[in-house]
């Protein structure tokens, strides 16, 4: 087991990793930017090292500074968390070159599954259902038009090297496709350093269902069932739940088995998530594989009893997955609400600043993952998420009631948060009956359905 781990992240995920390490008897080194110098969780680490100014590119995205901090602190391993450098093969490779264990997949496995074009090829070989579309990156407009005519409009242009909505364009006709192709490529190049794009069939109405996977260094892989993440805004998840309501579980089991086969074939070690869209006929189509711990991992932890962050550390240390697929059972229902420092009544305007009132909910089946305490100042430099409210109960109906109760208890001020939006969504009739798709929330916010 590792003696000392550097946490190459910030906020709630840094604290989450720190707690997992401490329970394993591992010393923790937490890096921070000058914007986070007063973050309260830094006091819980065995050591904290400043790695630069507030802008992420000069701190949390600076590989050289992170490696330097790791070498100064003499750590055995680095945990990247999510976001920032967590899915960068060059960061994983830099760790390996410096004889530091990267708590996540190898650069080769990350490249294979993180690049969407390569990932689709790997998925097809394992029998994972994928969207009809281009098999390789699109080279020119004429090729894009040919592919679109073959699969039919609407189509979607996607960045091969990234996600989060960047480099993503929906096209309903040839004229739009031709005009958007270069725009998407330029966005992808700016965001990911790689302008390669590809084309897939676009589903107007679909649900987002993803499978949590674990692979180890001994060739084993298991799936921890699924999460439904259909409530989204601008391709960013808002509410997640596990298990997904209203799916054919026997049919879905085959999809899960093929996803586990895919990461096994890729010699993948660590936590991974295989994301799918589910159409109205019950067919699944793979979107991508996230080669890291997901923001929404707690809902899976609560329904399976598997500590995913702890497992990622044990796997990186060379241990085998300590259970078999048949041991993974679904227990009850869990729902997660992402609480952001934003004003939903004013187009989700960021609401950075000091938090004077911080009254999180409690009681049975309520979990809060957050780094916030009274007096914490939300910096304007990073993602606006300040907490995750996760509830668990025996049934989905009971989980919904628990989430509604917990949201009523949750008091934050004077900054604005998305708590009022979550209260509205948890009480929403369509959501309560499991009848929403990935565009539902944006239609709702515009006054429609």
C-alpha positions in Angstrom: 0.0 0.0 0.0 1.1 3.6 -0.7 2.7 5.6 2.1 1.9 9.0 0.8 -0.5 10.3 -2.0 -0.7 13.7 -3.6 -4.2 14.8 -4.5 -4.1 16.8 -7.8 -7.5 18.5 -7.4 -9.5 20.8 -5.2 -12.9 21.2 -3.5 -15.2 18.3 -2.6 -13.4 15.6 -4.5 -10.0 16.5 -2.9 -11.6 16.1 0.5 -13.3 12.9 -0.6 -10.0 11.4 -1.7 -8.3 12.6 1.4 -10.8 10.8 3.6 -10.4 7.6 1.7 -6.6 7.8 2.0 -6.7 8.5 5.7 -9.0 5.5 6.3 -6.4 3.4 4.5 -3.6 4.8 6.7 -2.1 6.8 3.8 -0.6 10.3 4.3 -2.0 13.0 2.1 -0.5 15.9 0.3 -3.0 18.4 -1.0 -2.0 21.0 -3.6 -3.8 24.4 -3.9 -3.8 27.5 -5.9 -3.6 31.0 -4.4 -7.4 31.3 -5.0 -7.9 28.3 -2.7 -5.2 29.2 -0.1 -7.9 29.5 2.7 -9.9 26.4 1.8 -10.6 24.7 5.1 -10.0 21.1 3.9 -6.3 22.0 3.4 -5.9 21.9 7.2 -7.0 18.2 7.2 -4.1 17.1 4.9 -0.8 16.1 6.3 0.8 18.6 4.0 -0.4 21.4 1.6 1.7 22.8 -1.2 0.9 25.9 -3.3 1.3 25.2 -7.0 0.5 28.6 -8.5 -2.0 31.4 -9.0 -5.8 31.1 -9.4 -6.1 30.4 -13.2 -6.3 26.6 -13.6 -3.8 26.6 -16.5 -1.2 28.0 -14.1 -2.0 25.6 -11.2 -4.3 22.6 -11.4 -3.7 22.1 -15.1 0.1 22.6 -14.9 1.7 19.1 -15.1 5.2 20.3 -14.4 4.2 22.1 -11.2 2.2 19.0 -10.0 5.1 16.7 -10.7 7.5 19.1 -8.9 5.2 19.1 -5.9 4.9 15.3 -5.9 8.7 15.0 -6.0 9.3 17.6 -3.2 6.7 15.8 -1.0 8.2 12.4 -1.9 4.8 10.8 -2.7 4.2 7.2 -4.0 1.1 8.1 -6.0 -1.1 10.9 -7.4 -4.9 10.8 -7.5 -6.3 13.1 -10.1 -9.9 13.1 -9.0 -12.3 14.3 -11.8 -11.9 17.2 -14.2 -8.6 19.1 -14.7 -5.9 16.5 -15.7 -7.9 13.4 -14.7 -8.3 12.2 -18.4 -5.0 13.4 -19.8 -2.8 10.5 -21.0 0.2 12.8 -20.9 -0.3 13.4 -17.2 -0.6 9.6 -16.6 2.6 9.1 -18.7 4.5 11.9 -16.8 3.7 10.2 -13.5 4.9 6.9 -14.8 8.1 8.5 -16.2 8.8 9.9 -12.8 8.2 6.5 -11.0 5.0 7.9 -9.4 1.9 5.7 -9.5 -1.1 7.3 -11.3 -4.3 6.3 -9.5 -6.2 5.6 -12.7 -5.6 3.9 -16.0 -2.4 3.6 -17.9 -1.7 6.2 -20.6 -2.4 3.5 -23.3 -5.7 2.4 -21.8 -6.8 6.1 -21.3 -5.9 6.9 -24.9 -7.8 3.9 -26.2 -11.0 4.6 -24.3 -10.7 8.3 -23.9 -10.4 9.1 -27.6 -14.0 8.7 -28.9 -13.0 7.3 -32.3 -10.6 4.7 -30.9 -13.2 3.9 -28.2 -15.9 3.1 -30.7 -13.6 0.7 -32.4 -12.8 -1.0 -29.1 -16.5 -1.1 -28.2 -17.5 -2.7 -31.5 -14.9 -5.5 -30.9 -16.4 -6.2 -27.5 -20.0 -6.2 -28.7 -21.0 -2.9 -27.1 -23.8 -1.2 -29.0 -22.6 2.0 -30.7 -24.2 4.8 -32.7 -24.2 4.6 -36.5 -21.7 7.2 -37.8 -18.2 7.7 -39.0 -15.7 5.0 -38.0 -12.8 7.5 -38.1 -12.2 11.2 -37.7 -13.8 13.3 -40.4 -11.2 14.7 -42.9 -13.3 17.1 -44.9 -16.8 18.5 -45.6 -17.6 16.1 -48.5 -16.9 13.1 -46.3 -19.1 14.5 -43.5 -21.9 15.1 -46.0 -21.6 11.5 -47.3 -21.7 10.0 -43.8 -24.7 12.2 -42.8 -26.7 11.1 -45.9 -26.0 7.4 -45.1 -27.2 7.6 -41.5 -29.8 10.3 -42.0 -30.4 13.7 -40.3 -30.2 15.0 -37.6 -26.6 14.2 -36.9 -24.2 15.5 -34.3 -20.6 16.5 -34.6 -18.4 15.6 -31.6 -14.9 16.2 -30.6 -12.8 13.0 -30.6 -10.7 14.0 -27.6 -13.2 15.5 -25.1 -16.7 16.1 -24.0 -18.7 18.5 -21.8 -20.5 19.9 -24.9 -17.4 21.5 -26.3 -16.9 20.9 -30.0 -20.4 19.5 -30.2 -22.9 20.7 -32.8 -26.3 19.3 -33.8 -27.1 19.6 -37.5 -30.5 19.1 -39.1 -29.4 19.6 -42.7 -26.4 19.7 -45.1 -26.0 23.5 -45.0 -25.7 23.5 -41.2 -23.3 20.5 -41.3 -21.0 22.2 -43.7 -20.9 25.5 -41.7 -20.6 23.9 -38.3 -17.9 21.4 -39.1 -15.0 23.9 -39.0 -16.5 25.6 -35.9 -16.7 22.3 -34.0 -13.1 21.5 -35.0 -11.8 24.9 -33.8 -13.7 24.6 -30.5 -12.2 21.1 -30.0 -8.7 22.3 -30.8 -9.0 25.2 -28.3 -10.5 23.0 -25.6 -8.5 19.8 -25.9 -5.5 20.5 -28.1 -7.0 18.2 -30.7 -9.3 19.3 -33.5 -10.4 15.9 -34.7 -14.2 15.5 -34.9 -16.5 12.7 -35.9 -20.2 12.3 -36.8 -23.0 10.2 -35.2 -26.7 9.8 -35.6 -28.5 12.3 -33.2 -31.4 11.2 -31.1 -34.0 13.9 -30.5 -35.5 12.2 -27.4 -33.3 9.9 -25.4 -32.3 9.1 -21.8 -28.7 9.2 -20.5 -27.9 5.9 -18.7 -24.3 5.1 -17.7 -22.6 2.0 -16.3 -20.1 2.2 -13.5 -17.1 -0.2 -14.0 -14.0 -1.3 -12.2 -11.0 -3.0 -13.7 -7.9 -4.2 -12.0 -4.3 -5.0 -13.0 -5.0 -8.7 -12.9 -7.4 -8.7 -15.9 -10.6 -8.7 -13.9 -13.5 -6.3 -14.5 -16.9 -5.8 -12.9 -19.9 -3.5 -13.4 -21.7 -1.8 -10.5 -24.9 -1.4 -12.5 -26.2 1.9 -13.8 -27.1 5.5 -13.1 -29.7 7.7 -14.9 -28.4 11.2 -15.6 -31.0 12.5 -18.0 -31.7 15.8 -16.2 -29.1 18.0 -17.9 -28.5 21.6 -18.8 -26.0 22.4 -21.6 -24.7 18.8 -21.5 -23.9 19.2 -17.7 -25.7 16.8 -15.4 -28.0 18.3 -12.7 -29.6 15.3 -11.0 -28.5 11.7 -11.1 -30.1 8.6 -9.7 -29.4 4.9 -9.4 -30.7 2.5 -10.5 -32.3 3.9 -13.6 -36.1 3.7 -13.6 -38.1 1.7 -16.2 -35.4 -0.3 -18.0 -35.5 -3.9 -19.0 -32.9 -5.2 -16.6 -32.4 -8.6 -18.3 -31.8 -6.9 -21.6 -29.5 -4.3 -20.0 -27.4 -7.0 -18.3 -26.0 -7.9 -21.7 -25.0 -4.3 -22.3 -23.3 -4.3 -18.9 -21.4 -7.5 -19.6 -20.2 -6.2 -23.0 -19.0 -2.9 -21.3 -17.0 -4.9 -18.7 -15.5 -7.0 -21.5 -14.5 -3.8 -23.3 -12.4 -2.4 -20.4 -11.0 -5.9 -19.7 -9.8 -6.0 -23.3 -8.3 -2.5 -22.9 -6.3 -3.8 -19.9 -8.0 -1.0 -17.9 -7.2 -0.6 -14.2 -9.3 1.8 -12.1 -12.8 3.3 -12.1 -14.5 3.9 -15.5 -17.9 4.9 -16.7 -19.5 3.8 -19.9 -22.1 6.3 -21.0 -25.1 5.4 -23.2 -28.2 7.0 -24.7 -31.4 4.9 -24.4 -34.0 5.5 -27.2 -37.7 5.2 -27.0 -37.6 1.6 -28.2 -35.3 0.5 -25.4 -32.1 0.3 -27.6 -28.8 1.4 -26.0 -26.1 3.3 -27.9 -22.7 4.1 -26.4 -21.7 7.7 -26.1 -18.2 7.5 -24.6 -16.1 6.2 -21.7 -15.0 8.4 -18.9 -11.6 7.2 -17.7 -11.9 8.5 -14.1 -14.1 8.7 -11.0 -17.3 10.5 -11.9 -18.9 13.4 -10.0 -22.0 11.2 -9.5 -20.2 8.1 -8.1 -21.9 8.4 -4.6 -25.3 7.1 -5.9 -23.6 3.9 -7.0 -21.8 3.6 -3.7 -25.1 3.9 -1.8 -26.9 1.2 -3.8 -24.1 -1.3 -4.0 -22.1 -0.7 -0.8 -18.8 -0.4 -2.8 -16.5 2.5 -1.9 -15.4 3.5 -5.4 -12.7 6.0 -4.4 -11.2 3.5 -1.9 -11.3 0.8 -4.6 -9.5 3.1 -7.1 -6.6 3.4 -4.6 -6.5 -0.3 -3.8 -6.5 -1.2 -7.5 -3.7 1.3 -8.3 -1.7 -0.4 -5.4 -2.0 -3.7 -7.3 -4.8 -5.3 -5.3 -7.4 -7.5 -6.9 -11.1 -6.5 -7.0 -12.2 -8.3 -3.7 -15.6 -9.4 -4.9 -17.2 -11.2 -7.9 -19.8 -9.9 -10.3 -22.5 -12.1 -8.6 -21.8 -10.3 -5.3 -22.9 -6.9 -6.7 -26.5 -6.4 -5.8 -28.8 -3.4 -6.0 -30.0 -2.2 -2.6 -32.7 0.5 -2.6 -32.6 3.8 -4.6 -30.3 6.8 -4.5 -30.6 10.4 -5.9 -27.9 13.1 -6.1 -28.5 16.8 -6.6 -25.5 18.9 -7.7 -25.7 22.2 -5.7 -24.0 25.0 -7.7 -23.2 28.6 -6.7 -25.4 29.9 -9.5 -28.6 32.0 -9.7 -31.2 29.9 -11.7 -33.6 32.8 -11.8 -31.1 34.9 -13.8 -29.8 32.5 -16.5 -27.6 30.6 -14.0 -25.4 33.6 -13.4 -22.4 32.6 -11.3 -22.7 33.6 -7.6 -19.2 33.6 -6.1 -18.5 35.1 -2.7 -18.6 34.5 1.0 -21.0 31.9 2.5 -22.2 33.1 5.9 -25.1 30.7 6.3 -24.3 27.0 5.8 -27.0 24.7 7.2 -26.8 21.3 5.4 -29.5 18.7 6.0 -29.1 15.5 8.0 -31.1 12.5 9.2 -31.3 8.9 8.0 -30.2 8.2 4.4 -28.8 11.7 3.8 -25.2 12.3 2.7 -23.5 15.6 1.9 -20.2 15.7 -0.1 -18.9 19.2 0.2 -15.8 21.2 1.2 -17.8 24.2 2.4 -18.0 25.5 5.9 -19.5 28.8 7.2 -17.2 31.7 6.2 -16.0 29.9 3.1 -15.5 32.1 0.0 -16.5 30.6 -3.3 -13.8 31.6 -5.8 -14.8 32.7 -9.3 -12.0 30.7 -11.0 -13.5 27.2 -11.1 -16.5 25.1 -11.6 -19.4 26.4 -9.5 -20.4 23.2 -7.7 -20.2 23.6 -4.0 -21.9 20.5 -2.7 -23.6 17.2 -3.6 -26.7 16.2 -1.7 -27.2 12.4 -2.0 -30.1 10.5 -0.4 -30.8 6.8 -0.2 -34.0 4.9 0.7 -35.6 1.5 0.1 -37.6 2.7 -2.9 -37.5 5.5 -5.5 -40.7 7.0 -4.1 -39.1 7.1 -0.6 -35.9 8.5 -2.0 -37.8 11.3 -3.7 -39.6 12.2 -0.5 -36.3 12.2 1.4 -34.6 14.4 -1.2 -37.5 16.9 -1.0 -37.3 17.0 2.8 -33.5 17.4 2.7 -33.7 20.2 0.1 -36.1 22.1 2.4 -33.6 21.8 5.2 -30.6 23.0 3.1 -30.0 26.7 3.8 -27.1 28.6 2.1 -26.6 32.3 1.9 -26.2 35.1 1.0 -24.9 33.7 -2.3 -27.5 32.2 -4.7 -27.6 28.4 -5.3 -29.5 25.9 -7.5 -31.3 24.5 -4.4 -34.6 26.2 -5.5 -34.3 24.5 -8.9 -33.7 21.1 -7.4 -36.8 21.6 -5.2 -38.8 22.3 -8.3 -37.4 19.3 -10.2 -37.8 16.8 -7.3 -41.5 17.7 -7.2 -41.9 17.7 -11.0 -44.5 15.2 -12.2 -42.6 14.0 -15.3 -39.4 13.4 -13.3 -41.3 11.6 -10.5 -42.8 9.2 -13.1 -39.4 8.7 -14.8 -40.5 10.3 -18.0 -37.7 12.8 -18.8 -35.1 12.9 -21.5 -31.8 14.7 -21.9 -33.4 17.8 -23.3 -36.3 17.9 -20.9 -34.8 20.4 -18.5 -33.8 22.9 -21.1 -37.4 22.7 -22.6 -38.8 23.2 -19.0 -36.6 26.3 -18.4 -37.8 27.8 -21.7 -41.4 27.3 -20.5 -42.2 24.1 -22.4 -41.9 20.4 -22.1 
